[in-house]
Amino acid sequence: MGVTVQEAALGHDIDPCAEQLLEVGDQVDLVQQRPLVSELDQEVDVAGRSGITACELPEGAIHGSRPKRQPQRWDLRSAGRRGGPELSLSVATILGVAHPRIVHPIEVESFRILRSRLDTAGLPPCTRAVTERVVHTSADLEYARDLVCDEDALRAGWTALAGGAPVVVDVRMLAAGITSRTAVVALDLSGPPVEGLTRTAAGVRGAAARYPHGAVWAIGNAPTALRELIRLAAAGAVRPVLVVGMPVGFVDAAESKAALRDSGLPAVSNRSAKGGTAVAAAVVNALLYLPGAP
């Protein structure tokens, strides 16, 4: 059995979703004490056990780690048998620095099952990452047909996030689901009640005044919030780098997402009435977890 490796090299034209195989028993450096050249974002399943995955990190890149430590080497045959939780380590690059992300064995197994049921190998890298993360989060294979992804828009969002662009979301539940970036919650900026506006729509108006240009926006709850964002963009009051439009509900959810696609804004959305904060957060997380920089 092999070990699935997702590899992306900074400054090189390498597909971050390209898969390679390492042989079980290979010893791999967990930390390389040299400047960051590339990163390995691995998902490991060795005879049903997850192990510690390998990544190349710059010296001191792990927050709180001791400097000048010798590279640690992990034998994949014994990974997961060292006591404690059987966890894997993946790497997300945020603000140009590699940050480790613990990957639970359940997530590893979920992606293995997903890829056994859904062939995403032919998708562009950002579209593939988003599609897989949404399907993994929802356990709903229909999202592979329901999602409307624009690779150029997703790549622009990926680049912006890697450069530290703010993430603005409609509600706190969505912010809680974004695990590696603190998001601005529009609802908290709604201010006094505005006649004719829902609280989330009023919050979008307030957030747009504070973050008019360059933010990644994610709407996962109220169609009224998405409608207000589209209206503000049409008026020139806000210019998002990417809009994740995934509100849910029987009233105006599908229609507001169709309006988003018709608006010309750089966006990812889905066609049906389903959606929600979990899948909207999944889209943002997918881009944050992609290793390296475009």
Backbone as CSV, one residue per row, in Angstrom:
resi,resn,N_x,N_y,N_z,CA_x,CA_y,CA_z,C_x,C_y,C_z
1,MET,0.854,-1.192,0.000,0.000,0.000,0.000,0.883,1.233,0.000
2,GLY,0.485,2.253,-0.737,1.265,3.469,-0.815,0.691,4.557,0.060
3,VAL,1.354,5.690,0.046,0.942,6.849,0.806,0.611,7.960,-0.174
4,THR,-0.592,8.496,-0.127,-0.991,9.540,-1.053,-0.317,10.844,-0.689
5,VAL,0.280,11.488,-1.661,0.997,12.737,-1.439,0.458,13.797,-2.370
6,GLN,0.050,14.938,-1.843,-0.307,16.085,-2.663,0.848,17.069,-2.566
7,GLU,1.427,17.417,-3.698,2.650,18.222,-3.688,2.456,19.504,-4.467
8,ALA,2.913,20.602,-3.882,2.952,21.866,-4.607,4.266,22.545,-4.289
9,ALA,4.938,23.109,-5.284,6.211,23.785,-5.081,6.017,25.279,-5.255
10,LEU,6.491,26.049,-4.285,6.392,27.494,-4.384,7.227,27.978,-5.556
11,GLY,6.616,28.817,-6.385,7.344,29.394,-7.495,7.513,28.463,-8.674
12,HIS,6.852,27.312,-8.652,6.970,26.365,-9.751,5.580,25.987,-10.227
13,ASP,5.465,25.649,-11.479,4.173,25.321,-12.080,3.873,23.850,-11.848
14,ILE,3.451,23.544,-10.611,3.133,22.171,-10.238,1.710,22.142,-9.731
15,ASP,0.937,21.223,-10.236,-0.454,21.079,-9.832,-0.509,20.694,-8.354
16,PRO,-1.114,21.540,-7.473,-1.130,21.211,-6.050,-1.957,19.989,-5.717
17,CYS,-2.770,19.532,-6.657,-3.565,18.339,-6.412,-2.968,17.107,-7.073
18,ALA,-1.788,17.250,-7.679,-1.165,16.097,-8.322,-0.806,15.060,-7.264
19,GLU,-1.080,13.798,-7.547,-0.839,12.748,-6.572,0.366,11.907,-6.965
20,GLN,1.154,11.565,-5.966,2.272,10.662,-6.147,2.182,9.599,-5.064
21,LEU,2.993,8.584,-5.165,2.980,7.529,-4.158,4.357,7.353,-3.554
22,LEU,4.406,7.243,-2.238,5.601,6.825,-1.526,5.382,5.397,-1.068
23,GLU,6.423,4.645,-1.002,6.302,3.275,-0.524,6.241,3.266,0.996
24,VAL,5.420,2.390,1.530,5.360,2.213,2.973,6.738,1.779,3.467
25,GLY,7.189,2.413,4.546,8.521,2.115,5.061,9.530,3.167,4.704
26,ASP,9.197,4.056,3.720,10.104,5.148,3.405,10.225,6.065,4.610
27,GLN,11.433,6.580,4.840,11.630,7.554,5.886,11.647,8.936,5.246
28,VAL,10.918,9.860,5.846,10.771,11.177,5.248,11.016,12.246,6.291
29,ASP,11.598,13.371,5.867,11.868,14.475,6.778,10.563,15.179,7.141
30,LEU,10.309,15.345,8.440,9.165,16.128,8.868,9.503,17.615,8.833
31,VAL,10.728,17.948,9.212,11.163,19.349,9.194,12.516,19.436,8.509
32,GLN,12.609,20.275,7.488,13.871,20.528,6.814,14.399,21.862,7.317
33,GLN,15.618,21.877,7.854,16.186,23.111,8.371,16.855,23.876,7.226
34,ARG,16.038,24.369,6.306,16.534,25.176,5.202,15.372,26.000,4.664
35,PRO,15.642,27.003,3.832,14.551,27.852,3.326,13.485,27.032,2.621
36,LEU,12.253,27.530,2.703,11.124,26.826,2.107,11.234,26.828,0.592
37,VAL,11.282,25.637,0.015,11.298,25.498,-1.434,10.014,24.845,-1.890
38,SER,9.588,23.831,-1.180,8.340,23.163,-1.533,7.705,22.619,-0.273
39,GLU,6.443,22.199,-0.426,5.703,21.623,0.680,5.019,20.367,0.201
40,LEU,4.859,19.409,1.102,4.104,18.206,0.812,2.883,18.192,1.704
41,ASP,1.721,18.135,1.101,0.472,18.049,1.866,-0.052,16.643,1.662
42,GLN,0.127,15.811,2.680,-0.094,14.393,2.492,-1.279,13.895,3.297
43,GLU,-1.910,12.897,2.760,-2.929,12.166,3.479,-2.457,10.715,3.553
44,VAL,-2.387,10.186,4.757,-1.723,8.908,4.954,-2.721,7.874,5.455
45,ASP,-2.708,6.726,4.843,-3.509,5.607,5.327,-2.664,4.355,5.141
46,VAL,-2.025,3.913,6.214,-1.131,2.770,6.148,-1.817,1.593,6.831
47,ALA,-2.264,0.633,6.048,-2.944,-0.552,6.572,-4.062,-0.169,7.535
48,GLY,-4.819,0.879,7.152,-5.938,1.294,7.966,-5.586,2.241,9.086
49,ARG,-4.283,2.560,9.267,-3.881,3.482,10.319,-3.330,4.740,9.674
50,SER,-3.653,5.879,10.245,-3.066,7.108,9.721,-1.710,7.297,10.372
51,GLY,-0.852,8.043,9.695,0.475,8.283,10.236,0.821,9.752,10.195
52,ILE,2.039,10.062,10.539,2.518,11.430,10.464,3.002,11.670,9.045
53,THR,2.535,12.748,8.458,2.902,13.029,7.081,4.098,13.958,7.031
54,ALA,4.711,14.012,5.868,5.943,14.768,5.720,5.670,16.122,5.113
55,CYS,6.402,17.106,5.577,6.309,18.415,4.946,7.656,19.101,5.092
56,GLU,7.962,19.951,4.161,9.176,20.737,4.241,8.798,22.114,4.761
57,LEU,9.390,22.492,5.886,9.074,23.768,6.505,10.352,24.577,6.670
58,PRO,10.241,25.912,6.601,11.402,26.730,6.902,11.704,26.676,8.385
59,GLU,12.911,26.998,8.741,13.305,26.969,10.141,12.420,27.899,10.949
60,GLY,11.857,27.381,12.050,11.014,28.192,12.909,9.639,28.481,12.359
61,ALA,9.242,27.786,11.286,7.948,28.096,10.671,6.784,27.644,11.536
62,ILE,6.963,26.562,12.313,5.887,26.101,13.186,5.823,27.020,14.392
63,HIS,4.655,27.626,14.580,4.497,28.582,15.667,4.793,27.915,16.998
64,GLY,5.689,28.537,17.758,6.006,28.007,19.065,7.053,26.904,19.048
65,SER,7.546,26.535,17.852,8.535,25.464,17.803,9.901,25.998,18.199
66,ARG,10.738,25.104,18.666,12.077,25.504,19.075,12.964,25.645,17.844
67,PRO,13.742,26.723,17.767,14.638,26.880,16.624,15.817,25.928,16.727
68,LYS,16.467,25.740,15.613,17.720,24.968,15.542,17.560,23.521,15.962
69,ARG,16.371,22.954,15.794,16.204,21.536,16.085,16.602,20.735,14.870
70,GLN,17.105,19.548,15.123,17.463,18.660,14.029,16.205,18.147,13.343
71,PRO,16.281,17.900,12.041,15.108,17.352,11.344,14.640,16.054,11.983
72,GLN,13.333,15.939,12.170,12.768,14.704,12.699,12.475,13.765,11.539
73,ARG,12.702,12.498,11.747,12.420,11.510,10.720,11.397,10.523,11.252
74,TRP,10.423,10.248,10.423,9.350,9.348,10.813,9.333,8.157,9.868
75,ASP,9.338,6.994,10.457,9.212,5.774,9.689,7.723,5.493,9.502
76,LEU,7.267,5.495,8.252,5.839,5.358,7.996,5.291,4.009,8.454
77,ARG,6.177,3.019,8.645,5.695,1.719,9.119,5.237,1.798,10.568
78,SER,5.867,2.686,11.346,5.510,2.774,12.760,4.653,3.983,13.070
79,ALA,4.372,4.790,12.069,3.534,5.967,12.300,2.165,5.530,12.797
80,GLY,1.634,6.277,13.761,0.326,5.940,14.309,0.396,4.926,15.428
81,ARG,1.610,4.456,15.763,1.721,3.479,16.840,2.613,4.024,17.957
82,ARG,2.734,5.360,18.030,3.618,5.963,19.016,2.870,6.435,20.256
83,GLY,1.617,6.046,20.385,0.836,6.462,21.531,0.081,7.746,21.239
84,GLY,-1.004,7.964,21.967,-1.797,9.161,21.751,-2.670,9.027,20.524
85,PRO,-3.338,10.117,20.128,-4.245,10.067,18.992,-3.502,9.749,17.703
86,GLU,-4.135,8.996,16.849,-3.538,8.687,15.556,-3.951,9.789,14.588
87,LEU,-3.076,10.762,14.423,-3.388,11.925,13.630,-2.387,12.078,12.498
88,SER,-2.795,12.806,11.460,-1.909,13.146,10.367,-1.663,14.635,10.386
89,LEU,-0.616,15.050,9.695,-0.255,16.455,9.621,-0.259,16.887,8.178
90,SER,-0.998,17.953,7.875,-0.921,18.535,6.544,-0.478,19.966,6.699
91,VAL,-0.229,20.639,5.591,0.321,21.982,5.636,-0.552,22.916,4.826
92,ALA,-0.944,24.017,5.426,-1.588,25.102,4.691,-0.631,26.276,4.676
93,THR,-0.503,26.939,3.559,0.369,28.098,3.470,-0.471,29.354,3.574
94,ILE,-0.255,30.107,4.621,-1.023,31.298,4.900,-0.048,32.453,5.096
95,LEU,-0.276,33.532,4.380,0.613,34.681,4.425,2.038,34.278,4.097
96,GLY,2.195,33.313,3.204,3.514,32.911,2.739,4.270,32.027,3.694
97,VAL,3.653,31.618,4.811,4.328,30.785,5.807,3.577,29.481,5.946
98,ALA,4.304,28.398,6.060,3.683,27.088,6.190,3.186,26.887,7.612
99,HIS,1.931,26.517,7.741,1.337,26.240,9.036,0.832,24.804,9.047
100,PRO,1.192,24.033,10.075,0.720,22.650,10.125,-0.754,22.580,10.461
101,ARG,-1.433,21.624,9.887,-2.852,21.378,10.182,-3.013,19.905,10.490
102,ILE,-3.557,19.622,11.657,-3.768,18.235,12.044,-4.941,17.665,11.248
103,VAL,-4.720,16.535,10.634,-5.759,15.858,9.860,-6.137,14.579,10.592
104,HIS,-7.363,14.511,11.025,-7.830,13.351,11.777,-7.987,12.151,10.838
105,PRO,-7.769,10.945,11.346,-7.939,9.755,10.500,-9.320,9.652,9.862
106,ILE,-10.344,10.184,10.525,-11.682,10.143,9.925,-11.710,10.947,8.638
107,GLU,-11.040,12.095,8.632,-10.985,12.908,7.413,-10.215,12.177,6.312
108,VAL,-9.123,11.542,6.696,-8.354,10.775,5.718,-9.211,9.686,5.091
109,GLU,-9.930,8.952,5.922,-10.786,7.878,5.427,-11.932,8.439,4.593
110,SER,-12.479,9.582,5.000,-13.562,10.207,4.245,-13.114,10.549,2.827
111,PHE,-11.920,11.108,2.689,-11.433,11.447,1.351,-11.135,10.196,0.536
112,ARG,-10.694,9.135,1.207,-10.455,7.888,0.464,-11.771,7.363,-0.105
113,ILE,-12.807,7.365,0.715,-14.119,6.900,0.256,-14.641,7.817,-0.848
114,LEU,-14.515,9.111,-0.630,-14.987,10.077,-1.622,-14.365,9.801,-2.990
115,ARG,-13.052,9.631,-3.011,-12.362,9.437,-4.291,-12.638,8.074,-4.900
116,SER,-13.122,7.138,-4.088,-13.519,5.848,-4.647,-14.890,5.926,-5.315
117,ARG,-15.668,6.944,-4.969,-17.021,7.089,-5.506,-17.160,8.229,-6.515
118,LEU,-16.194,9.135,-6.512,-16.293,10.318,-7.352,-14.943,10.588,-7.989
119,ASP,-14.897,10.630,-9.304,-13.652,10.881,-10.020,-13.490,12.375,-10.239
120,THR,-12.587,12.980,-9.497,-12.324,14.413,-9.624,-10.976,14.702,-10.268
121,ALA,-10.303,13.663,-10.743,-8.927,13.823,-11.227,-8.831,14.772,-12.413
122,GLY,-9.891,14.886,-13.209,-9.838,15.739,-14.387,-10.163,17.195,-14.129
123,LEU,-10.502,17.549,-12.889,-10.862,18.931,-12.578,-9.611,19.787,-12.396
124,PRO,-9.696,21.081,-12.714,-8.582,21.996,-12.410,-8.323,22.014,-10.911
125,PRO,-7.127,22.399,-10.484,-6.733,22.205,-9.077,-7.624,22.896,-8.060
126,CYS,-7.948,24.169,-8.246,-8.782,24.858,-7.257,-10.205,24.319,-7.271
127,THR,-10.721,24.055,-8.464,-12.066,23.488,-8.583,-12.126,22.117,-7.924
128,ARG,-11.094,21.330,-8.114,-11.063,20.007,-7.494,-11.027,20.114,-5.975
129,ALA,-10.185,21.006,-5.464,-10.079,21.162,-4.015,-11.410,21.593,-3.415
130,VAL,-12.087,22.539,-4.054,-13.373,23.025,-3.559,-14.429,21.929,-3.643
131,THR,-14.504,21.257,-4.771,-15.506,20.213,-4.954,-15.339,19.108,-3.923
132,GLU,-14.118,18.638,-3.754,-13.872,17.553,-2.805,-14.175,17.990,-1.371
133,ARG,-13.784,19.208,-1.016,-14.013,19.656,0.361,-15.502,19.810,0.634
134,VAL,-16.276,20.315,-0.331,-17.719,20.469,-0.143,-18.389,19.103,-0.036
135,VAL,-18.017,18.170,-0.902,-18.603,16.831,-0.854,-18.210,16.129,0.449
136,HIS,-16.964,16.268,0.844,-16.518,15.674,2.109,-17.301,16.240,3.284
137,THR,-17.529,17.555,3.286,-18.211,18.209,4.398,-19.679,17.816,4.477
138,SER,-20.305,17.685,3.323,-21.750,17.436,3.274,-22.129,15.976,3.105
139,ALA,-21.162,15.123,2.705,-21.441,13.729,2.346,-22.501,13.658,1.254
140,ASP,-22.496,14.651,0.378,-23.497,14.748,-0.678,-22.791,14.791,-2.023
141,LEU,-22.782,13.659,-2.721,-22.096,13.574,-4.006,-22.749,14.439,-5.076
142,GLU,-24.009,14.812,-4.879,-24.711,15.631,-5.868,-24.092,17.016,-6.024
143,TYR,-23.343,17.447,-5.024,-22.681,18.746,-5.146,-21.685,18.774,-6.307
144,ALA,-21.190,17.623,-6.693,-20.262,17.591,-7.825,-20.927,18.090,-9.102
145,ARG,-22.246,17.933,-9.190,-22.993,18.439,-10.344,-23.671,19.767,-10.060
146,ASP,-23.875,20.067,-8.795,-24.612,21.271,-8.414,-23.717,22.506,-8.340
147,LEU,-22.459,22.316,-8.016,-21.547,23.452,-7.874,-21.275,24.104,-9.225
148,VAL,-21.135,25.423,-9.200,-20.716,26.187,-10.383,-19.412,26.884,-10.012
149,CYS,-18.309,26.336,-10.498,-16.977,26.837,-10.145,-16.335,27.537,-11.338
150,ASP,-15.693,28.636,-11.059,-14.898,29.364,-12.042,-13.448,29.272,-11.585
151,GLU,-12.638,28.516,-12.304,-11.258,28.271,-11.869,-10.476,29.568,-11.724
152,ASP,-10.655,30.501,-12.653,-9.931,31.769,-12.559,-10.340,32.543,-11.310
153,ALA,-11.631,32.545,-11.007,-12.104,33.239,-9.810,-11.576,32.565,-8.543
154,LEU,-11.598,31.246,-8.527,-11.081,30.527,-7.365,-9.591,30.758,-7.188
155,ARG,-8.865,30.780,-8.285,-7.418,31.021,-8.203,-7.147,32.434,-7.688
156,ALA,-7.960,33.405,-8.121,-7.810,34.766,-7.616,-8.083,34.818,-6.117
157,GLY,-9.111,34.079,-5.671,-9.393,34.015,-4.247,-8.275,33.360,-3.470
158,TRP,-7.727,32.295,-4.041,-6.590,31.591,-3.419,-5.405,32.537,-3.256
159,THR,-5.090,33.274,-4.307,-3.978,34.214,-4.264,-4.218,35.286,-3.214
160,ALA,-5.447,35.821,-3.186,-5.765,36.868,-2.223,-5.656,36.360,-0.791
161,LEU,-6.168,35.167,-0.534,-6.084,34.607,0.814,-4.643,34.370,1.229
162,ALA,-3.833,33.879,0.302,-2.415,33.664,0.608,-1.717,34.976,0.916
163,GLY,-2.234,36.076,0.363,-1.650,37.385,0.621,-2.249,38.096,1.822
164,GLY,-3.161,37.426,2.525,-3.714,38.000,3.741,-4.996,38.774,3.567
165,ALA,-5.700,38.590,2.451,-6.963,39.297,2.238,-7.954,38.964,3.338
166,PRO,-8.756,39.941,3.768,-9.771,39.651,4.792,-10.858,38.739,4.246
167,VAL,-11.440,37.953,5.135,-12.586,37.112,4.818,-13.791,37.704,5.532
168,VAL,-14.819,38.049,4.775,-16.036,38.615,5.342,-17.157,37.597,5.154
169,VAL,-17.849,37.256,6.235,-18.920,36.262,6.179,-20.199,36.887,6.711
170,ASP,-21.321,36.244,6.410,-22.593,36.837,6.826,-22.920,36.569,8.289
171,VAL,-22.631,35.355,8.795,-23.054,35.003,10.159,-21.924,34.313,10.915
172,ARG,-22.070,34.258,12.231,-21.016,33.711,13.085,-20.796,32.223,12.851
173,MET,-21.860,31.492,12.547,-21.698,30.056,12.338,-20.736,29.776,11.192
174,LEU,-20.789,30.592,10.157,-19.873,30.416,9.034,-18.451,30.743,9.473
175,ALA,-18.299,31.820,10.230,-16.965,32.196,10.721,-16.362,31.082,11.565
176,ALA,-17.203,30.421,12.380,-16.717,29.342,13.234,-16.219,28.160,12.426
177,GLY,-16.761,27.976,11.225,-16.354,26.845,10.398,-15.069,27.070,9.626
178,ILE,-14.585,28.296,9.571,-13.326,28.595,8.875,-12.212,28.447,9.891
179,THR,-11.431,27.406,9.737,-10.581,26.944,10.837,-9.194,27.569,10.881
180,SER,-8.759,28.225,9.823,-7.384,28.733,9.837,-7.292,30.230,9.542
181,ARG,-8.393,30.926,9.682,-8.402,32.375,9.463,-9.552,32.977,10.259
182,THR,-9.299,34.083,10.942,-10.357,34.791,11.646,-11.137,35.625,10.646
183,ALA,-12.441,35.433,10.607,-13.274,36.118,9.630,-14.010,37.286,10.273
184,VAL,-14.322,38.266,9.441,-15.163,39.389,9.846,-16.616,38.953,9.684
185,VAL,-17.428,39.134,10.720,-18.829,38.724,10.684,-19.693,39.942,10.389
186,ALA,-20.330,39.950,9.237,-21.138,41.090,8.830,-22.272,41.352,9.808
187,LEU,-22.864,40.296,10.332,-23.992,40.448,11.253,-23.611,41.312,12.448
188,ASP,-22.360,41.235,12.877,-21.909,42.028,14.013,-21.766,43.503,13.667
189,LEU,-21.859,43.844,12.394,-21.710,45.228,11.946,-23.033,45.800,11.460
190,SER,-24.133,45.150,11.827,-25.440,45.552,11.286,-25.926,46.885,11.834
191,GLY,-25.521,47.237,13.058,-25.928,48.508,13.628,-27.413,48.537,13.947
192,PRO,-27.980,49.728,14.065,-29.411,49.846,14.357,-30.246,49.272,13.221
193,PRO,-31.474,48.839,13.509,-32.339,48.285,12.454,-32.538,49.273,11.310
194,VAL,-32.522,48.734,10.097,-32.734,49.534,8.892,-34.025,49.056,8.257
195,GLU,-34.943,49.963,8.050,-36.233,49.585,7.489,-36.054,48.983,6.100
196,GLY,-36.682,47.835,5.888,-36.620,47.182,4.593,-35.445,46.247,4.413
197,LEU,-34.550,46.167,5.422,-33.390,45.286,5.341,-33.425,44.274,6.475
198,THR,-33.061,43.042,6.184,-32.841,42.071,7.253,-31.557,42.445,7.984
199,ARG,-31.344,41.856,9.137,-30.127,42.155,9.906,-28.878,41.756,9.147
200,THR,-28.925,40.618,8.473,-27.734,40.198,7.731,-27.474,41.112,6.534
201,ALA,-28.523,41.547,5.856,-28.336,42.474,4.735,-27.777,43.801,5.231
202,ALA,-28.294,44.285,6.378,-27.748,45.511,6.961,-26.294,45.315,7.362
203,GLY,-25.975,44.116,7.847,-24.590,43.822,8.202,-23.667,43.816,6.992
204,VAL,-24.153,43.278,5.885,-23.365,43.305,4.651,-23.095,44.744,4.236
205,ARG,-24.097,45.606,4.377,-23.901,47.019,4.044,-22.820,47.631,4.937
206,GLY,-22.867,47.326,6.237,-21.858,47.849,7.150,-20.474,47.298,6.866
207,ALA,-20.398,46.002,6.553,-19.097,45.384,6.263,-18.510,45.923,4.969
208,ALA,-19.371,46.176,3.980,-18.888,46.713,2.704,-18.276,48.094,2.883
209,ALA,-18.810,48.867,3.828,-18.246,50.185,4.096,-16.849,50.077,4.695
210,ARG,-16.596,49.007,5.445,-15.279,48.825,6.073,-14.302,48.090,5.166
211,TYR,-14.814,47.200,4.332,-13.952,46.394,3.454,-14.463,46.504,2.019
212,PRO,-14.303,47.681,1.403,-14.905,47.888,0.082,-14.189,47.154,-1.042
213,HIS,-12.898,46.894,-0.874,-12.143,46.292,-1.974,-11.214,45.200,-1.445
214,GLY,-11.086,44.134,-2.222,-10.046,43.153,-1.975,-10.366,42.046,-1.006
215,ALA,-11.600,41.961,-0.500,-11.940,40.910,0.456,-12.528,39.695,-0.258
216,VAL,-12.426,38.551,0.403,-13.145,37.346,-0.001,-14.420,37.293,0.831
217,TRP,-15.567,37.252,0.173,-16.856,37.250,0.846,-17.470,35.853,0.781
218,ALA,-18.081,35.438,1.874,-18.763,34.138,1.908,-20.131,34.315,2.548
219,ILE,-21.170,33.958,1.806,-22.546,34.048,2.271,-23.107,32.627,2.323
220,GLY,-23.458,32.179,3.536,-23.929,30.807,3.681,-25.265,30.683,4.372
221,ASN,-25.890,31.819,4.686,-27.133,31.741,5.441,-28.298,32.385,4.696
222,ALA,-28.295,33.707,4.589,-29.482,34.419,4.116,-29.341,34.892,2.672
223,PRO,-30.281,34.542,1.820,-30.295,35.088,0.464,-30.354,36.611,0.443
224,THR,-30.981,37.226,1.462,-31.052,38.685,1.489,-29.664,39.310,1.606
225,ALA,-28.759,38.629,2.309,-27.383,39.127,2.420,-26.692,39.079,1.064
226,LEU,-26.899,37.994,0.330,-26.291,37.885,-0.988,-26.868,38.928,-1.936
227,ARG,-28.173,39.134,-1.882,-28.808,40.149,-2.726,-28.225,41.534,-2.444
228,GLU,-28.010,41.852,-1.170,-27.463,43.166,-0.827,-26.023,43.306,-1.318
229,LEU,-25.250,42.247,-1.218,-23.880,42.295,-1.720,-23.856,42.522,-3.230
230,ILE,-24.725,41.831,-3.951,-24.812,42.019,-5.406,-25.211,43.458,-5.728
231,ARG,-26.168,44.002,-4.972,-26.626,45.370,-5.214,-25.503,46.370,-4.968
232,LEU,-24.770,46.188,-3.876,-23.672,47.099,-3.553,-22.563,47.020,-4.610
233,ALA,-22.291,45.821,-5.094,-21.269,45.675,-6.136,-21.699,46.366,-7.424
234,ALA,-22.973,46.237,-7.773,-23.479,46.894,-8.983,-23.392,48.404,-8.865
235,ALA,-23.521,48.924,-7.637,-23.443,50.365,-7.405,-22.003,50.854,-7.280
236,GLY,-21.046,49.919,-7.323,-19.645,50.300,-7.211,-19.179,50.522,-5.790
237,ALA,-19.978,50.124,-4.805,-19.619,50.348,-3.409,-18.688,49.275,-2.855
238,VAL,-18.604,48.139,-3.516,-17.760,47.046,-3.038,-17.250,46.273,-4.239
239,ARG,-16.004,45.818,-4.127,-15.404,45.058,-5.208,-14.714,43.824,-4.620
240,PRO,-15.435,42.718,-4.477,-14.848,41.515,-3.881,-13.848,40.843,-4.826
241,VAL,-12.860,40.185,-4.230,-11.964,39.332,-5.012,-12.681,38.050,-5.404
242,LEU,-13.499,37.536,-4.482,-14.265,36.305,-4.710,-15.497,36.346,-3.838
243,VAL,-16.612,35.892,-4.380,-17.841,35.739,-3.599,-18.190,34.251,-3.552
244,VAL,-18.263,33.714,-2.353,-18.751,32.353,-2.140,-20.231,32.491,-1.813
245,GLY,-21.083,32.210,-2.786,-22.514,32.389,-2.611,-23.216,31.064,-2.425
246,MET,-23.494,30.705,-1.162,-24.089,29.401,-0.862,-25.228,29.515,0.150
247,PRO,-26.089,30.540,0.058,-27.210,30.598,1.004,-28.167,29.430,0.778
248,VAL,-28.942,29.129,1.793,-29.799,27.951,1.765,-31.236,28.350,2.054
249,GLY,-32.185,27.642,1.478,-33.579,27.879,1.820,-34.500,27.772,0.625
250,PHE,-35.799,27.655,0.927,-36.798,27.547,-0.135,-37.149,28.908,-0.739
251,VAL,-36.860,29.992,0.000,-37.235,31.328,-0.459,-36.005,32.066,-0.977
252,ASP,-35.905,32.191,-2.289,-34.927,33.043,-2.966,-33.471,32.553,-2.887
253,ALA,-33.219,31.369,-2.338,-31.835,30.916,-2.269,-31.298,30.601,-3.663
254,ALA,-31.996,29.748,-4.408,-31.540,29.400,-5.759,-31.551,30.627,-6.665
255,GLU,-32.571,31.468,-6.519,-32.694,32.647,-7.381,-31.592,33.663,-7.101
256,SER,-31.246,33.863,-5.831,-30.185,34.817,-5.504,-28.834,34.327,-6.008
257,LYS,-28.636,33.011,-5.986,-27.376,32.467,-6.513,-27.324,32.584,-8.030
258,ALA,-28.456,32.446,-8.695,-28.501,32.680,-10.140,-28.196,34.144,-10.440
259,ALA,-28.694,35.054,-9.608,-28.398,36.471,-9.780,-26.918,36.748,-9.591
260,LEU,-26.297,36.051,-8.653,-24.851,36.192,-8.458,-24.097,35.790,-9.721
261,ARG,-24.482,34.663,-10.313,-23.798,34.217,-11.533,-24.029,35.194,-12.685
262,ASP,-25.191,35.805,-12.724,-25.493,36.764,-13.787,-24.828,38.116,-13.564
263,SER,-24.357,38.368,-12.350,-23.817,39.685,-12.008,-22.442,39.940,-12.603
264,GLY,-21.740,38.873,-12.966,-20.378,39.023,-13.457,-19.331,39.075,-12.370
265,LEU,-19.742,39.007,-11.106,-18.780,38.988,-10.013,-18.006,37.666,-10.014
266,PRO,-16.734,37.695,-9.621,-15.992,36.433,-9.491,-16.591,35.611,-8.370
267,ALA,-17.064,34.427,-8.686,-17.881,33.725,-7.694,-17.810,32.227,-7.851
268,VAL,-18.176,31.553,-6.764,-18.489,30.131,-6.759,-19.839,30.005,-6.089
269,SER,-20.708,29.176,-6.643,-22.060,29.035,-6.110,-22.565,27.644,-6.440
270,ASN,-23.837,27.407,-6.121,-24.477,26.167,-6.552,-25.867,26.509,-7.072
271,ARG,-26.416,25.613,-7.882,-27.662,25.915,-8.599,-28.920,25.720,-7.755
272,SER,-28.895,24.782,-6.844,-30.115,24.405,-6.138,-30.344,25.270,-4.910
273,ALA,-31.445,24.988,-4.211,-31.786,25.733,-3.003,-30.930,25.319,-1.813
274,LYS,-30.263,24.190,-1.909,-29.440,23.760,-0.776,-28.157,24.574,-0.718
275,GLY,-27.476,24.468,0.390,-26.258,25.231,0.632,-26.050,25.293,2.131
276,GLY,-25.715,26.447,2.658,-25.578,26.598,4.097,-24.177,26.980,4.528
277,THR,-24.068,27.259,5.823,-22.794,27.749,6.353,-21.687,26.697,6.285
278,ALA,-22.044,25.430,6.467,-21.012,24.381,6.463,-20.336,24.285,5.106
279,VAL,-21.120,24.298,4.030,-20.513,24.161,2.705,-19.846,25.459,2.276
280,ALA,-20.377,26.612,2.701,-19.702,27.880,2.398,-18.338,27.925,3.080
281,ALA,-18.277,27.487,4.337,-16.996,27.412,5.034,-16.072,26.411,4.363
282,ALA,-16.624,25.327,3.846,-15.809,24.323,3.172,-15.099,24.909,1.955
283,VAL,-15.781,25.774,1.215,-15.153,26.399,0.047,-13.956,27.243,0.481
284,VAL,-14.153,28.066,1.506,-13.059,28.920,1.983,-11.918,28.059,2.528
285,ASN,-12.256,27.046,3.308,-11.218,26.163,3.847,-10.442,25.468,2.744
286,ALA,-11.123,25.048,1.689,-10.437,24.375,0.589,-9.346,25.256,0.011
287,LEU,-9.628,26.532,-0.137,-8.638,27.454,-0.696,-7.523,27.749,0.316
288,LEU,-7.889,27.837,1.586,-6.871,28.073,2.614,-5.954,26.870,2.783
289,TYR,-6.472,25.665,2.592,-5.683,24.453,2.791,-4.789,24.130,1.589
290,LEU,-5.101,24.700,0.432,-4.255,24.415,-0.741,-2.830,24.858,-0.440
291,PRO,-1.853,23.974,-0.622,-0.480,24.326,-0.273,0.146,25.261,-1.292
292,GLY,1.135,26.011,-0.833,1.916,26.840,-1.734,1.176,28.077,-2.170
293,ALA,1.671,28.692,-3.208,1.068,29.894,-3.776,0.919,29.677,-5.249
294,PRO,-0.077,30.313,-5.882,-0.289,30.111,-7.304,0.929,30.495,-8.113
